[in-house]
Amino acid sequence: MSVEEILAKAARRFADAGVEQPRRRARSLLAAALCCDPASLLAHPEREVGLPEEERFASFQARMLAREPFSRILGRREFWGLDFALSAETFDPRPETETVVEAVLDEIKDRNAALFLLDLGTGSGALLLSLLSELPHALGVGVDRLEGAATAARSNALSLGLGGRALILAGDWGGALRGGFDIVVSNPPYIATGALPLLPPEVRFHDPRSALDGGADGREAYRVIARDLPRLLAPGGIFACELGAAEEGAVRAILASCGFEAASVKADLAGIPRALLARRGGHKGQKP
Ligand SMILES: C[S@@+](CC[C@H](N)C(=O)[O-])C[C@H]1O[C@@H](n2cnc3c(N)ncnc32)[C@H](O)[C@@H]1O
């Protein structure tokens, strides 16, 4: 069959199943099955597709119709304009998490400074590697409890050309680290255990539980991280974390109980308070 015939059939199937932008989705999936650019399918609709690629496309379609996220089928996600490979043990980075990157960069006076970064619960390395891509003289450590996530983050660091400035460790939050970090970031799991069954299947069945489960009230990780902050952050250092919807007050209170006052909160594109930033007290003029 030709590209055009296959696309027309798949787009009809997707439209019937209520998939948004069915033609576009079908084209992106077919391009992935053929390992080519979607634009080249527009340019050559007459191209004949071989049987192995057709079969691959059929399996992609079945996964899509079973509500597997597009990024999981492709095994890749763009975040902060960078290409991240995903694995079964990595959280699929979400666009709203870019608000944390923006909040940190807004706060840094000199992007050429030799800063020392820490990303707690690094997953694919999305936060750490995005920040390192903007801070050419910074070094960073990423920690994740899942060995498979740490492996994926390491491999993303290498493929993004940041392997020389990123150390990725498997571990339990910052427990094994001494400190001295100028910037600590985290997008911790923040869904209450009891609410996990209510998550849409795209999340529930495809993101690792360790990336979602925030304990009985969804705030357990914030408590552990906040307790470690006085040790981990250098004087004058910045802590920035992602917030779940309507969690600003609770996370502010957790930080306050450890001596940190939230300095600012940045909303995401939907207007939801998403990135909370706090600073450790210290001598003026200290970096960042
Ligand atoms: C919501 S995901 C965020 C991943 C990535 N930072 C991002 O924004 O895409 C939370 C991450 O925290 C990790 N995590 C959960 N518990 C942890 C722990 N005790 N120590 C270290 N990492 C942990 C999970 O494995 C997961 O990768």
The ligand as an SDF file (V2000), in Angstrom:
LIG
                    3D

 27 29  0  0  0  0  0  0  0  0999 V2000
    7.3430   12.9670   38.9620 C   0  0  0  0  0  0  0  0  0  0  0  0
    8.7920   12.0830   38.5810 S   0  0  0  0  0  0  0  0  0  0  0  0
    9.8240   13.4040   37.9670 C   0  0  0  0  0  0  0  0  0  0  0  0
   10.9060   12.9510   37.0180 C   0  0  0  0  0  0  0  0  0  0  0  0
   11.6580   14.1060   36.3440 C   0  0  0  0  0  0  0  0  0  0  0  0
   12.3250   14.9360   37.3340 N   0  0  0  0  0  0  0  0  0  0  0  0
   10.6980   14.9450   35.5240 C   0  0  0  0  0  0  0  0  0  0  0  0
   10.3310   16.0360   35.9830 O   0  0  0  0  0  0  0  0  0  0  0  0
   10.3350   14.5120   34.4300 O   0  0  0  0  0  0  0  0  0  0  0  0
    9.4690   11.7630   40.2030 C   0  0  0  0  0  0  0  0  0  0  0  0
   10.7570   10.9800   40.1960 C   0  0  0  0  0  0  0  0  0  0  0  0
   11.1650   10.7760   41.5560 O   0  0  0  0  0  0  0  0  0  0  0  0
   11.7320    9.4900   41.6610 C   0  0  0  0  0  0  0  0  0  0  0  0
   11.6940    9.0710   43.0680 N   0  0  0  0  0  0  0  0  0  0  0  0
   10.6480    8.6050   43.7870 C   0  0  0  0  0  0  0  0  0  0  0  0
   11.0270    8.3120   45.0450 N   0  0  0  0  0  0  0  0  0  0  0  0
   12.3610    8.5900   45.1340 C   0  0  0  0  0  0  0  0  0  0  0  0
   13.3270    8.4970   46.1690 C   0  0  0  0  0  0  0  0  0  0  0  0
   13.0080    8.0390   47.3900 N   0  0  0  0  0  0  0  0  0  0  0  0
   14.6010    8.8780   45.8980 N   0  0  0  0  0  0  0  0  0  0  0  0
   14.9390    9.3320   44.6700 C   0  0  0  0  0  0  0  0  0  0  0  0
   14.0630    9.4300   43.6350 N   0  0  0  0  0  0  0  0  0  0  0  0
   12.7810    9.0730   43.8610 C   0  0  0  0  0  0  0  0  0  0  0  0
   10.8640    8.6490   40.7560 C   0  0  0  0  0  0  0  0  0  0  0  0
   11.4870    7.4090   40.4310 O   0  0  0  0  0  0  0  0  0  0  0  0
   10.6570    9.5960   39.5780 C   0  0  0  0  0  0  0  0  0  0  0  0
   11.6730    9.4400   38.6240 O   0  0  0  0  0  0  0  0  0  0  0  0
  1  2  1  0
  2  3  1  0
  2 10  1  0
  3  4  1  0
  4  5  1  0
  5  6  1  0
  5  7  1  0
  7  8  2  0
  7  9  1  0
 10 11  1  0
 11 12  1  0
 11 26  1  0
 12 13  1  0
 13 14  1  0
 13 24  1  0
 14 15  1  0
 14 23  1  0
 15 16  2  0
 16 17  1  0
 17 18  1  0
 17 23  2  0
 18 19  1  0
 18 20  2  0
 20 21  1  0
 21 22  2  0
 22 23  1  0
 24 25  1  0
 24 26  1  0
 26 27  1  0
M  CHG  2   2   1   9  -1
M  END
$$$$
